[in-house]
Amino acid sequence: IAPLRPQLVAEPTFLDRGMVRGEQTLVPFTVRNVGGVASGPVDILPPAVSWMKIAGTDQLASLEPGESTTVNVLLEPPADLPLLIYPGTIGIGNGRVGLALPYRFRAMSTAVGDLVVTATDQYTYYVAGSPKLTNAVVTVSDPFTGQTVTNSVTDAAGQVRFASLAEGAYTVDVTAPKHNTFRSTA
């Protein structure tokens, strides 16, 4: 036999969103008491970063068993926030009950640009005219997820242009038969 206690759960159990620099993003989640007694007032404790806060109050009224409420996290990343992934935890609780809600917010940009890749043949690099590598496969992928964003083959000049890529870091892989594979971050 165990005494009745409050028990908080969050839905979803993990916050994973993108946030555009210089814009507001609202990220809702639900806090539910699945325990056997009221929770008492519950504090929401976001991390101490300037671009994240709780929309509204940072204290919830007591939740009865089975009762839930929605909490909104307001993300306001500055225009110069580095384009990285920001992981962390939002604390929810009081002295009797607690919950840690993990998050991963990715800073993004609406700016776009072109990426030009020139493939150099390592065997003929020092030959007069430095002939470039044609028909090399160039793959541009997301450095955080590993997913391919785009790919193409170099032209007769050994170049390939990727137009209108979103601002950010990319992993660039260049492969060709009978040549070493090249990987770099752009």
KOLLUMGU-72901 format. One record per residue (C-alpha): residue number from 0; residue in one letter; x, z, y negated. Coordinates in Angstrom, 1 decimal. Layout:
<vexmis>
VEXMI    k  r    east      up   north
VEXMI  NUM  a       X       Z       Y
...
</vexmis>
This chain:
<vexmis>
VEXMI    k  r    east      up   north
VEXMI    0  i     0.0     0.0     0.0
VEXMI    1  a     1.4    -1.0    -3.4
VEXMI    2  p     0.1     0.0    -6.8
VEXMI    3  l    -1.6    -2.7    -8.8
VEXMI    4  r     0.7    -4.3   -11.4
VEXMI    5  p     0.4    -7.1   -13.9
VEXMI    6  q     2.3   -10.4   -12.9
VEXMI    7  l     2.8   -13.2   -15.3
VEXMI    8  v     3.3   -16.8   -14.3
VEXMI    9  a     3.9   -19.9   -16.6
VEXMI   10  e     2.4   -23.3   -16.1
VEXMI   11  p     4.5   -25.5   -16.0
VEXMI   12  t     7.3   -23.4   -14.5
VEXMI   13  f     9.9   -25.5   -16.3
VEXMI   14  l     9.8   -27.2   -19.7
VEXMI   15  d    11.6   -30.5   -19.8
VEXMI   16  r    11.1   -32.7   -22.9
VEXMI   17  g    12.8   -34.9   -25.4
VEXMI   18  m    12.8   -34.1   -29.1
VEXMI   19  v    13.4   -36.6   -31.8
VEXMI   20  r    15.8   -35.5   -34.4
VEXMI   21  g    14.2   -34.9   -37.8
VEXMI   22  e    10.7   -34.7   -36.3
VEXMI   23  q     8.4   -32.0   -35.0
VEXMI   24  t     7.5   -31.7   -31.3
VEXMI   25  l     4.9   -29.3   -30.0
VEXMI   26  v     5.5   -28.2   -26.3
VEXMI   27  p     2.5   -26.2   -24.9
VEXMI   28  f     2.6   -24.0   -21.8
VEXMI   29  t     0.2   -21.5   -20.2
VEXMI   30  v     0.8   -17.9   -19.5
VEXMI   31  r    -1.4   -16.4   -16.8
VEXMI   32  n    -1.7   -12.9   -15.4
VEXMI   33  v    -2.1   -13.2   -11.6
VEXMI   34  g    -1.6    -9.5   -11.1
VEXMI   35  g    -4.1    -6.8   -10.5
VEXMI   36  v    -4.2    -5.0   -13.9
VEXMI   37  a    -4.0    -5.9   -17.6
VEXMI   38  s    -0.6    -6.9   -18.8
VEXMI   39  g    -0.7    -5.1   -22.2
VEXMI   40  p     0.6    -6.9   -25.3
VEXMI   41  v     3.2    -9.5   -24.3
VEXMI   42  d     6.1   -10.6   -26.6
VEXMI   43  i     7.4   -14.2   -26.6
VEXMI   44  l    11.1   -14.3   -27.2
VEXMI   45  p    12.6   -17.8   -27.9
VEXMI   46  p    16.4   -18.1   -28.1
VEXMI   47  a    18.1   -17.7   -31.4
VEXMI   48  v    18.4   -21.3   -32.4
VEXMI   49  s    17.2   -22.5   -35.8
VEXMI   50  w    15.2   -25.5   -34.5
VEXMI   51  m    13.0   -23.7   -32.0
VEXMI   52  k    10.1   -21.2   -32.7
VEXMI   53  i     6.8   -20.2   -31.5
VEXMI   54  a     3.9   -21.8   -33.3
VEXMI   55  g     1.6   -19.0   -34.3
VEXMI   56  t     2.3   -15.5   -33.3
VEXMI   57  d     5.1   -14.4   -31.0
VEXMI   58  q     3.0   -11.7   -29.4
VEXMI   59  l     0.1   -12.3   -27.1
VEXMI   60  a    -2.8    -9.9   -26.7
VEXMI   61  s    -3.1    -8.2   -23.3
VEXMI   62  l    -4.1   -10.5   -20.5
VEXMI   63  e    -6.6    -9.2   -18.0
VEXMI   64  p    -6.2   -10.2   -14.3
VEXMI   65  g    -6.9   -13.9   -13.9
VEXMI   66  e    -6.8   -14.5   -17.7
VEXMI   67  s    -4.5   -17.0   -19.3
VEXMI   68  t    -3.6   -18.2   -22.8
VEXMI   69  t    -1.7   -21.2   -24.2
VEXMI   70  v     1.6   -20.8   -26.1
VEXMI   71  n     3.0   -23.6   -28.2
VEXMI   72  v     6.8   -24.0   -28.8
VEXMI   73  l     7.6   -25.8   -32.0
VEXMI   74  l    10.8   -27.9   -31.9
VEXMI   75  e    12.2   -29.0   -35.2
VEXMI   76  p    15.7   -30.5   -34.5
VEXMI   77  p    17.6   -31.3   -37.7
VEXMI   78  a    18.6   -34.9   -38.3
VEXMI   79  d    22.2   -34.1   -37.6
VEXMI   80  l    21.7   -32.2   -34.3
VEXMI   81  p    24.1   -33.7   -31.7
VEXMI   82  l    22.4   -35.9   -29.1
VEXMI   83  l    22.8   -33.6   -26.2
VEXMI   84  i    20.7   -31.7   -23.7
VEXMI   85  y    19.9   -28.1   -24.7
VEXMI   86  p    19.1   -25.8   -21.8
VEXMI   87  g    18.0   -22.2   -22.0
VEXMI   88  t    15.3   -19.7   -21.3
VEXMI   89  i    12.2   -18.3   -23.2
VEXMI   90  g    11.6   -14.7   -22.5
VEXMI   91  i     8.0   -13.5   -22.0
VEXMI   92  g     7.1    -9.9   -21.4
VEXMI   93  n     7.0    -6.2   -22.4
VEXMI   94  g     8.3    -3.0   -20.7
VEXMI   95  r     6.0    -3.4   -17.7
VEXMI   96  v     6.1    -7.1   -16.9
VEXMI   97  g     8.5   -10.0   -17.6
VEXMI   98  l     9.0   -13.6   -17.1
VEXMI   99  a    11.8   -16.1   -17.8
VEXMI  100  l    10.7   -19.6   -18.6
VEXMI  101  p    13.6   -22.1   -18.3
VEXMI  102  y    13.7   -25.2   -20.5
VEXMI  103  r    15.8   -28.3   -21.0
VEXMI  104  f    15.2   -30.1   -24.3
VEXMI  105  r    17.1   -33.3   -25.0
VEXMI  106  a    17.8   -34.3   -28.6
VEXMI  107  m    17.0   -38.0   -29.1
VEXMI  108  s    17.1   -40.5   -31.9
VEXMI  109  t    14.9   -43.4   -33.0
VEXMI  110  a    17.9   -45.3   -34.4
VEXMI  111  v    19.0   -48.4   -32.4
VEXMI  112  g    22.1   -50.5   -32.2
VEXMI  113  d    23.9   -53.1   -30.2
VEXMI  114  l    26.7   -52.5   -27.7
VEXMI  115  v    29.2   -55.3   -27.1
VEXMI  116  v    31.5   -55.0   -24.0
VEXMI  117  t    34.6   -57.1   -23.5
VEXMI  118  a    36.0   -57.2   -20.0
VEXMI  119  t    39.8   -57.6   -19.9
VEXMI  120  d    41.5   -58.9   -16.7
VEXMI  121  q    44.2   -56.3   -15.9
VEXMI  122  y    46.2   -59.0   -14.0
VEXMI  123  t    46.4   -61.4   -17.0
VEXMI  124  y    46.3   -58.9   -19.9
VEXMI  125  y    49.9   -59.7   -21.0
VEXMI  126  v    49.6   -63.5   -20.4
VEXMI  127  a    49.6   -65.7   -23.4
VEXMI  128  g    46.0   -65.7   -24.8
VEXMI  129  s    45.0   -62.7   -22.8
VEXMI  130  p    42.2   -64.4   -20.8
VEXMI  131  k    39.1   -62.2   -20.5
VEXMI  132  l    37.2   -61.5   -17.3
VEXMI  133  t    34.2   -63.7   -16.7
VEXMI  134  n    31.2   -62.9   -14.4
VEXMI  135  a    32.0   -59.1   -14.4
VEXMI  136  v    28.9   -56.9   -13.8
VEXMI  137  v    28.5   -54.5   -16.7
VEXMI  138  t    26.1   -51.6   -16.1
VEXMI  139  v    25.0   -49.2   -18.9
VEXMI  140  s    23.5   -45.9   -17.7
VEXMI  141  d    22.3   -42.6   -19.1
VEXMI  142  p    25.2   -40.1   -18.8
VEXMI  143  f    22.8   -37.2   -18.2
VEXMI  144  t    20.5   -38.6   -15.6
VEXMI  145  g    22.6   -41.4   -14.1
VEXMI  146  q    19.7   -43.9   -14.4
VEXMI  147  t    20.6   -47.5   -15.2
VEXMI  148  v    19.4   -48.4   -18.7
VEXMI  149  t    20.4   -52.1   -18.6
VEXMI  150  n    23.0   -54.4   -17.0
VEXMI  151  s    24.3   -57.9   -17.3
VEXMI  152  v    27.2   -60.2   -16.5
VEXMI  153  t    30.0   -61.2   -18.9
VEXMI  154  d    30.0   -64.7   -20.3
VEXMI  155  a    32.9   -67.2   -20.5
VEXMI  156  a    34.5   -65.2   -23.3
VEXMI  157  g    34.4   -62.1   -21.1
VEXMI  158  q    31.7   -60.4   -23.3
VEXMI  159  v    28.2   -59.1   -22.9
VEXMI  160  r    25.9   -57.9   -25.7
VEXMI  161  f    23.2   -55.3   -25.2
VEXMI  162  a    20.8   -55.4   -28.1
VEXMI  163  s    18.6   -52.6   -29.5
VEXMI  164  l    19.9   -49.7   -27.4
VEXMI  165  a    18.7   -46.3   -28.6
VEXMI  166  e    21.4   -44.2   -30.4
VEXMI  167  g    23.3   -42.0   -28.0
VEXMI  168  a    26.0   -41.8   -25.4
VEXMI  169  y    26.1   -44.1   -22.4
VEXMI  170  t    28.2   -44.5   -19.3
VEXMI  171  v    29.6   -48.1   -19.0
VEXMI  172  d    30.7   -49.4   -15.7
VEXMI  173  v    32.4   -52.8   -15.3
VEXMI  174  t    32.9   -54.2   -11.8
VEXMI  175  a    34.3   -57.5   -10.5
VEXMI  176  p    35.5   -58.7    -7.1
VEXMI  177  k    39.3   -58.2    -6.7
VEXMI  178  h    39.5   -56.0    -9.7
VEXMI  179  n    39.6   -52.2   -10.3
VEXMI  180  t    36.3   -50.7   -11.4
VEXMI  181  f    36.3   -49.5   -15.0
VEXMI  182  r    34.2   -46.6   -16.3
VEXMI  183  s    34.0   -45.2   -19.8
VEXMI  184  t    31.6   -43.5   -22.2
VEXMI  185  a    30.3   -45.4   -25.2
</vexmis>
